[in-house]
Amino acid sequence: MKVALICTECGSRNYTTETEHKKRLVLRKHCKTCNRHTTHKSSI
């Protein structure tokens, strides 16, 4: 299943990833809009 990763700071959808789990992913990724590393959550 493909899910979008959403920045918790600005709300932009920067990344997509595939997962087999129904749990919400929480990753630290670089946000192009904020121009820094922020927490991204999956859109499940």
PDB file of N, CA, C and O in Angstrom:
ATOM      1  N   MET A   1       0.845  -1.165   0.000  1.00  0.00           N
ATOM      2  CA  MET A   1       0.000   0.000   0.000  1.00  0.00           C
ATOM      3  C   MET A   1       0.898   1.238   0.000  1.00  0.00           C
ATOM      4  O   MET A   1       1.841   1.325   0.787  1.00  0.00           O
ATOM      5  N   LYS A   2       0.603   2.194  -0.884  1.00  0.00           N
ATOM      6  CA  LYS A   2       1.358   3.441  -0.939  1.00  0.00           C
ATOM      7  C   LYS A   2       0.731   4.450   0.008  1.00  0.00           C
ATOM      8  O   LYS A   2      -0.491   4.585   0.075  1.00  0.00           O
ATOM      9  N   VAL A   3       1.585   5.158   0.740  1.00  0.00           N
ATOM     10  CA  VAL A   3       1.129   6.212   1.643  1.00  0.00           C
ATOM     11  C   VAL A   3       1.962   7.465   1.411  1.00  0.00           C
ATOM     12  O   VAL A   3       3.128   7.380   1.028  1.00  0.00           O
ATOM     13  N   ALA A   4       1.366   8.617   1.641  1.00  0.00           N
ATOM     14  CA  ALA A   4       2.075   9.895   1.545  1.00  0.00           C
ATOM     15  C   ALA A   4       2.575  10.280   2.922  1.00  0.00           C
ATOM     16  O   ALA A   4       1.910  10.025   3.926  1.00  0.00           O
ATOM     17  N   LEU A   5       3.751  10.896   2.970  1.00  0.00           N
ATOM     18  CA  LEU A   5       4.296  11.401   4.218  1.00  0.00           C
ATOM     19  C   LEU A   5       4.069  12.905   4.257  1.00  0.00           C
ATOM     20  O   LEU A   5       4.462  13.627   3.340  1.00  0.00           O
ATOM     21  N   ILE A   6       3.429  13.372   5.332  1.00  0.00           N
ATOM     22  CA  ILE A   6       3.023  14.765   5.460  1.00  0.00           C
ATOM     23  C   ILE A   6       3.853  15.435   6.546  1.00  0.00           C
ATOM     24  O   ILE A   6       3.986  14.901   7.648  1.00  0.00           O
ATOM     25  N   CYS A   7       4.409  16.597   6.241  1.00  0.00           N
ATOM     26  CA  CYS A   7       5.190  17.372   7.206  1.00  0.00           C
ATOM     27  C   CYS A   7       4.266  17.885   8.305  1.00  0.00           C
ATOM     28  O   CYS A   7       3.201  18.431   8.016  1.00  0.00           O
ATOM     29  N   THR A   8       4.665  17.713   9.561  1.00  0.00           N
ATOM     30  CA  THR A   8       3.835  18.175  10.671  1.00  0.00           C
ATOM     31  C   THR A   8       3.950  19.678  10.881  1.00  0.00           C
ATOM     32  O   THR A   8       3.098  20.262  11.551  1.00  0.00           O
ATOM     33  N   GLU A   9       4.979  20.325  10.327  1.00  0.00           N
ATOM     34  CA  GLU A   9       5.158  21.766  10.488  1.00  0.00           C
ATOM     35  C   GLU A   9       4.308  22.565   9.500  1.00  0.00           C
ATOM     36  O   GLU A   9       3.559  23.456   9.900  1.00  0.00           O
ATOM     37  N   CYS A  10       4.427  22.244   8.207  1.00  0.00           N
ATOM     38  CA  CYS A  10       3.754  23.051   7.190  1.00  0.00           C
ATOM     39  C   CYS A  10       2.602  22.324   6.505  1.00  0.00           C
ATOM     40  O   CYS A  10       1.785  22.965   5.844  1.00  0.00           O
ATOM     41  N   GLY A  11       2.515  21.001   6.646  1.00  0.00           N
ATOM     42  CA  GLY A  11       1.410  20.248   6.064  1.00  0.00           C
ATOM     43  C   GLY A  11       1.601  19.829   4.619  1.00  0.00           C
ATOM     44  O   GLY A  11       0.668  19.302   4.013  1.00  0.00           O
ATOM     45  N   SER A  12       2.782  20.046   4.045  1.00  0.00           N
ATOM     46  CA  SER A  12       2.999  19.660   2.653  1.00  0.00           C
ATOM     47  C   SER A  12       3.304  18.169   2.562  1.00  0.00           C
ATOM     48  O   SER A  12       3.901  17.579   3.463  1.00  0.00           O
ATOM     49  N   ARG A  13       2.877  17.579   1.451  1.00  0.00           N
ATOM     50  CA  ARG A  13       3.120  16.152   1.189  1.00  0.00           C
ATOM     51  C   ARG A  13       4.382  16.043   0.355  1.00  0.00           C
ATOM     52  O   ARG A  13       4.361  16.290  -0.851  1.00  0.00           O
ATOM     53  N   ASN A  14       5.488  15.669   1.001  1.00  0.00           N
ATOM     54  CA  ASN A  14       6.788  15.687   0.345  1.00  0.00           C
ATOM     55  C   ASN A  14       7.233  14.330  -0.182  1.00  0.00           C
ATOM     56  O   ASN A  14       7.932  14.270  -1.194  1.00  0.00           O
ATOM     57  N   TYR A  15       6.854  13.256   0.465  1.00  0.00           N
ATOM     58  CA  TYR A  15       7.364  11.940   0.136  1.00  0.00           C
ATOM     59  C   TYR A  15       6.229  10.935   0.034  1.00  0.00           C
ATOM     60  O   TYR A  15       5.172  11.119   0.638  1.00  0.00           O
ATOM     61  N   THR A  16       6.449   9.867  -0.734  1.00  0.00           N
ATOM     62  CA  THR A  16       5.553   8.716  -0.733  1.00  0.00           C
ATOM     63  C   THR A  16       6.399   7.484  -0.447  1.00  0.00           C
ATOM     64  O   THR A  16       7.578   7.435  -0.799  1.00  0.00           O
ATOM     65  N   THR A  17       5.799   6.499   0.185  1.00  0.00           N
ATOM     66  CA  THR A  17       6.488   5.271   0.510  1.00  0.00           C
ATOM     67  C   THR A  17       5.488   4.130   0.485  1.00  0.00           C
ATOM     68  O   THR A  17       4.278   4.356   0.501  1.00  0.00           O
ATOM     69  N   GLU A  18       5.987   2.919   0.445  1.00  0.00           N
ATOM     70  CA  GLU A  18       5.128   1.742   0.493  1.00  0.00           C
ATOM     71  C   GLU A  18       5.283   1.064   1.837  1.00  0.00           C
ATOM     72  O   GLU A  18       6.381   0.990   2.388  1.00  0.00           O
ATOM     73  N   THR A  19       4.163   0.564   2.364  1.00  0.00           N
ATOM     74  CA  THR A  19       4.181  -0.129   3.638  1.00  0.00           C
ATOM     75  C   THR A  19       3.174  -1.269   3.605  1.00  0.00           C
ATOM     76  O   THR A  19       2.189  -1.220   2.868  1.00  0.00           O
ATOM     77  N   GLU A  20       3.424  -2.272   4.393  1.00  0.00           N
ATOM     78  CA  GLU A  20       2.495  -3.390   4.515  1.00  0.00           C
ATOM     79  C   GLU A  20       1.742  -3.332   5.837  1.00  0.00           C
ATOM     80  O   GLU A  20       0.823  -4.119   6.064  1.00  0.00           O
ATOM     81  N   HIS A  21       2.126  -2.408   6.704  1.00  0.00           N
ATOM     82  CA  HIS A  21       1.522  -2.291   8.022  1.00  0.00           C
ATOM     83  C   HIS A  21       0.401  -1.266   8.003  1.00  0.00           C
ATOM     84  O   HIS A  21       0.438  -0.323   7.213  1.00  0.00           O
ATOM     85  N   LYS A  22      -0.585  -1.436   8.855  1.00  0.00           N
ATOM     86  CA  LYS A  22      -1.692  -0.491   8.981  1.00  0.00           C
ATOM     87  C   LYS A  22      -1.396   0.587  10.015  1.00  0.00           C
ATOM     88  O   LYS A  22      -2.225   1.465  10.254  1.00  0.00           O
ATOM     89  N   LYS A  23      -0.204   0.523  10.635  1.00  0.00           N
ATOM     90  CA  LYS A  23       0.156   1.506  11.652  1.00  0.00           C
ATOM     91  C   LYS A  23       0.679   2.774  11.000  1.00  0.00           C
ATOM     92  O   LYS A  23       1.183   2.733   9.877  1.00  0.00           O
ATOM     93  N   ARG A  24       0.565   3.902  11.694  1.00  0.00           N
ATOM     94  CA  ARG A  24       1.027   5.190  11.198  1.00  0.00           C
ATOM     95  C   ARG A  24       2.545   5.285  11.316  1.00  0.00           C
ATOM     96  O   ARG A  24       3.110   5.034  12.381  1.00  0.00           O
ATOM     97  N   LEU A  25       3.196   5.649  10.220  1.00  0.00           N
ATOM     98  CA  LEU A  25       4.642   5.845  10.221  1.00  0.00           C
ATOM     99  C   LEU A  25       4.968   7.254  10.704  1.00  0.00           C
ATOM    100  O   LEU A  25       4.253   8.207  10.391  1.00  0.00           O
ATOM    101  N   VAL A  26       6.051   7.379  11.468  1.00  0.00           N
ATOM    102  CA  VAL A  26       6.541   8.686  11.901  1.00  0.00           C
ATOM    103  C   VAL A  26       8.046   8.684  11.636  1.00  0.00           C
ATOM    104  O   VAL A  26       8.795   7.927  12.254  1.00  0.00           O
ATOM    105  N   LEU A  27       8.482   9.549  10.700  1.00  0.00           N
ATOM    106  CA  LEU A  27       9.883   9.609  10.312  1.00  0.00           C
ATOM    107  C   LEU A  27      10.367  11.055  10.325  1.00  0.00           C
ATOM    108  O   LEU A  27       9.580  11.986  10.157  1.00  0.00           O
ATOM    109  N   ARG A  28      11.675  11.231  10.528  1.00  0.00           N
ATOM    110  CA  ARG A  28      12.270  12.563  10.388  1.00  0.00           C
ATOM    111  C   ARG A  28      12.879  12.631   8.999  1.00  0.00           C
ATOM    112  O   ARG A  28      13.792  11.874   8.669  1.00  0.00           O
ATOM    113  N   LYS A  29      12.357  13.554   8.179  1.00  0.00           N
ATOM    114  CA  LYS A  29      12.817  13.728   6.804  1.00  0.00           C
ATOM    115  C   LYS A  29      13.071  15.209   6.560  1.00  0.00           C
ATOM    116  O   LYS A  29      12.645  16.059   7.342  1.00  0.00           O
ATOM    117  N   HIS A  30      13.761  15.509   5.478  1.00  0.00           N
ATOM    118  CA  HIS A  30      14.007  16.896   5.102  1.00  0.00           C
ATOM    119  C   HIS A  30      12.805  17.428   4.341  1.00  0.00           C
ATOM    120  O   HIS A  30      12.385  16.832   3.348  1.00  0.00           O
ATOM    121  N   CYS A  31      12.251  18.537   4.794  1.00  0.00           N
ATOM    122  CA  CYS A  31      11.119  19.190   4.140  1.00  0.00           C
ATOM    123  C   CYS A  31      11.656  20.291   3.236  1.00  0.00           C
ATOM    124  O   CYS A  31      12.387  21.173   3.686  1.00  0.00           O
ATOM    125  N   LYS A  32      11.289  20.235   1.950  1.00  0.00           N
ATOM    126  CA  LYS A  32      11.756  21.244   1.002  1.00  0.00           C
ATOM    127  C   LYS A  32      11.114  22.601   1.265  1.00  0.00           C
ATOM    128  O   LYS A  32      11.729  23.634   1.004  1.00  0.00           O
ATOM    129  N   THR A  33       9.888  22.611   1.776  1.00  0.00           N
ATOM    130  CA  THR A  33       9.188  23.863   2.047  1.00  0.00           C
ATOM    131  C   THR A  33       9.760  24.558   3.281  1.00  0.00           C
ATOM    132  O   THR A  33      10.011  25.762   3.256  1.00  0.00           O
ATOM    133  N   CYS A  34       9.965  23.803   4.358  1.00  0.00           N
ATOM    134  CA  CYS A  34      10.518  24.370   5.598  1.00  0.00           C
ATOM    135  C   CYS A  34      12.035  24.541   5.527  1.00  0.00           C
ATOM    136  O   CYS A  34      12.608  25.319   6.290  1.00  0.00           O
ATOM    137  N   ASN A  35      12.684  23.818   4.615  1.00  0.00           N
ATOM    138  CA  ASN A  35      14.135  23.831   4.426  1.00  0.00           C
ATOM    139  C   ASN A  35      14.891  23.374   5.674  1.00  0.00           C
ATOM    140  O   ASN A  35      15.931  23.932   6.022  1.00  0.00           O
ATOM    141  N   ARG A  36      14.349  22.344   6.345  1.00  0.00           N
ATOM    142  CA  ARG A  36      15.018  21.737   7.502  1.00  0.00           C
ATOM    143  C   ARG A  36      14.419  20.354   7.746  1.00  0.00           C
ATOM    144  O   ARG A  36      13.421  19.985   7.126  1.00  0.00           O
ATOM    145  N   HIS A  37      15.031  19.596   8.649  1.00  0.00           N
ATOM    146  CA  HIS A  37      14.524  18.272   8.995  1.00  0.00           C
ATOM    147  C   HIS A  37      13.355  18.414   9.967  1.00  0.00           C
ATOM    148  O   HIS A  37      13.474  19.060  11.008  1.00  0.00           O
ATOM    149  N   THR A  38      12.231  17.803   9.615  1.00  0.00           N
ATOM    150  CA  THR A  38      11.034  17.849  10.454  1.00  0.00           C
ATOM    151  C   THR A  38      10.440  16.458  10.548  1.00  0.00           C
ATOM    152  O   THR A  38      10.854  15.543   9.836  1.00  0.00           O
ATOM    153  N   THR A  39       9.477  16.309  11.424  1.00  0.00           N
ATOM    154  CA  THR A  39       8.775  15.042  11.579  1.00  0.00           C
ATOM    155  C   THR A  39       7.707  14.927  10.488  1.00  0.00           C
ATOM    156  O   THR A  39       6.941  15.863  10.259  1.00  0.00           O
ATOM    157  N   HIS A  40       7.666  13.781   9.823  1.00  0.00           N
ATOM    158  CA  HIS A  40       6.674  13.496   8.797  1.00  0.00           C
ATOM    159  C   HIS A  40       5.841  12.303   9.253  1.00  0.00           C
ATOM    160  O   HIS A  40       6.394  11.318   9.743  1.00  0.00           O
ATOM    161  N   LYS A  41       4.517  12.377   9.098  1.00  0.00           N
ATOM    162  CA  LYS A  41       3.622  11.284   9.460  1.00  0.00           C
ATOM    163  C   LYS A  41       2.918  10.778   8.209  1.00  0.00           C
ATOM    164  O   LYS A  41       2.678  11.531   7.265  1.00  0.00           O
ATOM    165  N   SER A  42       2.593   9.496   8.219  1.00  0.00           N
ATOM    166  CA  SER A  42       1.904   8.918   7.064  1.00  0.00           C
ATOM    167  C   SER A  42       0.439   9.334   7.057  1.00  0.00           C
ATOM    168  O   SER A  42      -0.116   9.726   8.083  1.00  0.00           O
ATOM    169  N   SER A  43      -0.170   9.242   5.894  1.00  0.00           N
ATOM    170  CA  SER A  43      -1.545   9.717   5.716  1.00  0.00           C
ATOM    171  C   SER A  43      -2.583   8.626   5.918  1.00  0.00           C
ATOM    172  O   SER A  43      -3.698   8.748   5.411  1.00  0.00           O
ATOM    173  N   ILE A  44      -2.256   7.571   6.635  1.00  0.00           N
ATOM    174  CA  ILE A  44      -3.205   6.473   6.887  1.00  0.00           C
ATOM    175  C   ILE A  44      -4.251   6.936   7.878  1.00  0.00           C
ATOM    176  O   ILE A  44      -5.148   6.171   8.232  1.00  0.00           O
TER     177      ILE A  44
END
